[in-house]
Amino acid sequence: MSTGASGAEVPARSGGRRGGHRRFSARVGSLAGIDIRIHGTFLVLLALVAFASTAPDGPGPVSALLWLVALFGCVTLHELAHSVVARRHDIPIVEIELLPIGGISKMARMPEDPAVELRIAAAGPLMSLALAAVFAAGAALSGASLWPPTLYDGDILVRLAWVNLLLAGFNLLPALPLDGGRVFRAALEERWDRERATHVAVRVSRVFAVLMMVAGVFLNVWLLLIGAFVYFGSVAEEAAAEAHARIKDLRVRAVMHHDPMALPAEASAAEVMAALGPRSHGVFPVVTGQETYVGLVTEAQLARARVGARVGEVADTGAPVLAPDDLVEASGLLAGGVDAAAVVQDGRVVGLARAADAELAVRHMVRRPASIPPPPPPPLPARPTRR
């Protein structure tokens, strides 16, 4: 069974977005403007499917591959439903990642309103139920029998109907980080705050996780793997809730570098690169002669610039922009969103926010008493630029 888990993580490209955390996954496309990535461990599932398909009673590699594509197409639509509802509530989506046991919709931040979390969580199972109904109708119209249930052989429409029904039902279990666990936590938040509601939901989740792992030992290895996913996922949810309680009011101005060195858009990229030297901080705001913000540029972009190019021509004008009073948790700087962003106020660059500095400040706040302020970011090395 590889229809497994669905969930969301709280916590990236040129200029300011991160990519290092993705070294174990590959982008395979996008839907509704959301990147779809496949985790490297998916190769293990492909190997298992290929091995099983060549058995004497196996379906054959082509049929097995088509089934796997159809199955994870349904999982992707399940996750896309979460993502679309989240975006409607102004919650940015980093990406959707597919794993051998299911998928994860990665959100830049978790919703504060329990009602919003409930809507986002319920969207996935509702999509799966809708897909089950569509495939069941298609199977009935084609004359295929929907009974008895089957996942491994028989008509593909029948199998897709049952697998989507299973996906919806499984994800409604009240165990974090499954959708049902998020619905359960949202219900608990009607009485308690997020942190306490998460503690209670995590305890319930661990019971389900242990039961699944025990059942997996005797019944199916996928249950064992999904039980482990639920257990460690619930631990991560608890840690995230504790961190959120500490950092929910942290502002960008507390972690940014004030008055960073900005590069003039009209300067020669080659001359600026030569003047920076080997120890610069790697990313710079770019401004016009009137100090108006243009975009971000990295040393790598400057080094690749064509001969005679100006800094403004190679700058990433679509790079993220933050304001000093933006919340760090919602900025995309944490866990896979934005690597660096110019901090702009009234059209002028007043700071440079970097993910590494934000993460350092958050670790400091989570590990120490709340009364101790986050440390200031380390100073940026000053380097002259040639105009």
N, C-alpha and C positions, 0 to 999 in steps of 0.2 A: 504494500500500500504506500503510495507516494503522494497522496493527495493532502496529507497532513496539515501542517500548522499555517496559521495566518496571523499576522500581527503588525505592530507598528513600532518603530524605534524613534527615540528622540536623538536626535543625535545624542564633485564638488567641482577647472579648465583655465585657460589663459587668463592672465591678469590677476584674478583673485580667487579662483575656486579650487577646491582641494581635489587631490587625486590619489594621494599616497595610501589612504585606507582601502582603496579599491584594487590593490595589487593582486588580490585573489579572485577578482571577478572581471568579467568582460561585458562591454555594452553590445547588445544585439539589436537595438532599435529603440523606438519610442512610440508611445501612444498618448494622444491628447497633450503632447508637449512634455511628457514625463519619460525619462530614460528608463529602459528595461535592461537589467543586467543579470547575467547568470554567474553564480558562484562557481569557483573552480572545482569544488567537490561534486558538481554535477557530472563531471567526467566519471566518477565512481558509479553513479546511477546508469550512465550510458554503457559502461563496461558490463554491469550486471544484466541490463536489458539485452545487450548483444549476446552475452553468454546464454541467457535463458532462451532467446529466440532461435538459437541454432540447435536446441535439443530436439530429439526425434519427434516429440509431440508439440514443439514450439510453433509459434505463428510465422516464423521467418523474419529476417532482419528488417525488410521493408515495412511489413505490417506493424511490427513492434515499434519502429521509429515513427510511423504515422500516428499510432496510438499515443506515444509519448508526447508528440507535438500537440495533438488535440487535447490531451490531459492538461498539459501545462499552459495551453492557450486558455483553458477554463480557469486555471489558477490565476493567470495574469488578469483576466477580466474581473475575478473576485477582488484582487488587490486594487485594480483600477477603480472599482466602485468606492473603496475606502478613500482613495486619493482624490477622486472628483468631489466627493462630499466634503473632505477636509479643505480643499481649495475654495469651495463655496463659503466656507467659514474663515477665509483669509489665513489658512494655515499652509505655508509652503511645503511642497513635496520635494524631497531631495532625489528620490529614485524609488523604483520597485526592484527588489532583488529576488531572484528565484533560487531556491535551494532544493536539494533532493527530496526533502520532506515537506515542501510547500513554498510559500512566498512571504515576503515582508514588504510592507509599504513604509518607507522611511520618511517620517515627517520632521521638519525643522524644529518643531516644538510640539508639546502635547497641549490639547485644549484645556483651558481653565474651567469652562462650564461643563458640569457633568452631563447636561442634556446634549451638548455638542459631541462629547465623547461617545455617548450612547448612539447618536445618529451615525457617526463615522463607523463605529464598531458594527452596527447592524447592517450597514450597506453591503458588506461582503457576503454574509449569508443570504441576504435577500437577492443579490445577484445570482448566487449559486442556485437558489430555489427557482428563479426565473429561467436560468439555463436548463435546469432539470425539466421544467415544464415544457420548454421549447423542444428539447430533444425527445421527450416522451411523446409529444404531439407528432413530431416527425416520424418516430418509430411506429406509432399507431397508424398514421396515414400510409406508411409503406407496407403495412401488414405484419410487422414484426411483433412478437409477443413480449410484453414487458415483465412477464412472470415465468419462471422464477428469477430473482435478482442475479445479475452476473456482472463481473468486473473484468474478467480475464479472457473470455471468448464469446462468440456469438456476434450479433448485429452491433455495429459500432454506435449507432444512435441509442440503442438500449443501454449499452455500457456507459455512455456519456450521461444519460439520464440518471442512472443509479450512482455514478461516481460524483456527480454534482449534488445529489441529494445527500450522499455520505459526507461530502465536503461541508455542506451547510450544517448538517447535524453535528458533526464532530466539532466544528468551530464554535458552536453554541454551548459547549461544555463550559461551566463557570470556573475556568482556570486560566490565569494569566500566563503567557501573553496572548492566549487565544481570544477571539472576538467575544465569546461568552464571558470570559473573565473580565473584559473591559466593560461589558454591560453590567455585570455583577458589581464591579467597583463603582460605576456611575450610580447604581442604585444605593450603595452604601454611603455615597457622598451626600445623599439627601439627609443623612443623620450626622455624619462625621466629616472631618476635613480630609483632604486628599491623602495625607500621610497615614492617618489611622485607617482609612478605608483600604488603602493599599496593603497595610500590614495584615488586616483580616483576610483580604482577598488572596494574599500570598500564602497564608496558612492553608486555606482551602485548596489552592492550586497545588501545593506540595502533596496533599493527600491524593488528589487525582493523578499527579505525576508518579507517585510511588505505585499506585494501583496499576497504572498503564505499564510501568516497567516490569512489575511482577507478572502481569498478563503477557507481556511481550516475551518473557523467558520461556513461557509454555506454548504460546500461540503464534506469534508473528514478530520477527525482528524489527519491523517498522514501528510497532507499538513500543518496543523498548527504546528505539531512537527518539520517537516523538515524546515519550515520557521524560527522557533526559532533556530534550529541548524545552519542555514545559517547566521542568524543575529549575534549570539554570536560567531560563527566561524569566521566571517569577522572581528569582534572586536579583536579576538585573533590574526588574521593575521596582523592587523595593529600594534598591540603591538609588535609582533615578528619582524616586519620590522623595527620599531624604535629601538628595542634592538639590532638587527643585525647591524644597522648603527653605534652603539656605540662600540660593542665588536668584530667586524669582524677582528681586528688586534691584539686582546688579545692573548698572547702566554702562553704556559703551565708554563714556568719559572716564570711568574708573580704570579701564584697562587699555586705553589708547595711548599712543605716543603723541604728545602735544607738539604742534608746530613742526611737523616732519619736513625734511628737505624735499622740495618739489622741483621737478624738472620743467624747464620752459619748453612749450610745444614747438617753438620755432628753432630750437637748437638742433645741431647736427647729431644724429644718433651715434655715429662713429666717434665724434669728439667727446660726447658725454660718456660713452662706454670707456674710453681711454682715461678720462678724468676720474671715474668712479674708483678704479683700483680693485684689488682682489678681495677687499673685506667689507663691501657694502652690505646693506640689509636685503638686497635682492628684489624689492618691489618699491615703486615710487609713484606718488601722485603726479599727474601732468597738468600744468596750468598754462593759460595764455599770458600774454604780456600784462593784462589787467588783473592777473591772479585769479581768473575764473577757472573753475575746475573743468578739465577735459576728460580725463580717464586715468587708468592705471597702466603702468608699463613695467615689465620685468627685465632683469639683465639678459635673460635668454632671448627675449624679443629684440632687445637692442643689438645683441650679438648677431642675430639672424637678419637684421635689417639690410636692405639693399644699399648699395653704395649711393651716398648722397641723400638718403632718406632723413627726414626730420622726425624728432621724437613724437610729435603729435600724429604723424602718419602711421606709426606702428603701435600707438597706445590702444588699449582696449577701452573703447568709449562705452561699452556695455557692462563694464565691471561694476560690482556692487557698490552702492553708496549708502552710508549710514549717517545718522544724526547723533550728536553727543548724548541725547537723552533716550535713545533707543535702548530697549532691554537686550542685554547680551544673550539671554536664552532664546530670544526670537530673532536674533541677528543673522543666524546661519554660521557664526564663528565656531560653534561647538560641534564636535563629532561629525564631521563630514560635509558641512555646508560650505562656508566661505573661508578661503585661506587668508585673504587680506582684503581690506576695504578702506577707501578714503572716507574720512569723517568730515562732512561738509555742513557748514552753517552759513546761511545767507549767501550762498554761491561761492564761498571761500573755503579752502581746505584748512581745517583747524586741527586735524589729527590723522593718524594712520592706525587702524585696528588690525591686529594680526591674530590668527587663530591660536598660535603657540602661546602668546601672551594671555589671551583670554582663558585658555585651558589651564595655564599655570595659576592664574588668579582663582579659578573655580576650585582647583585641587586644594589650594591654600584655605579657601573658605569652608570646604567640605570637611577637611581634616582638623581644623582648629575651631575654637569657640567662635560663635557668631559675632561676638563683640570685637574681634580682631579684624581690621579692614584688610582687603586684598593688597598684596604687594604691588608697587608700581612696576610697570614693564621696564625691562633693562633699557638703558639709553641706546639710541641708534647712533652708529658711527657717522660723524660728519665728513662729507667729502665734497670738495668744491666741484662745480660744473662749469664748463665753458659755454658761453653764450655765443 
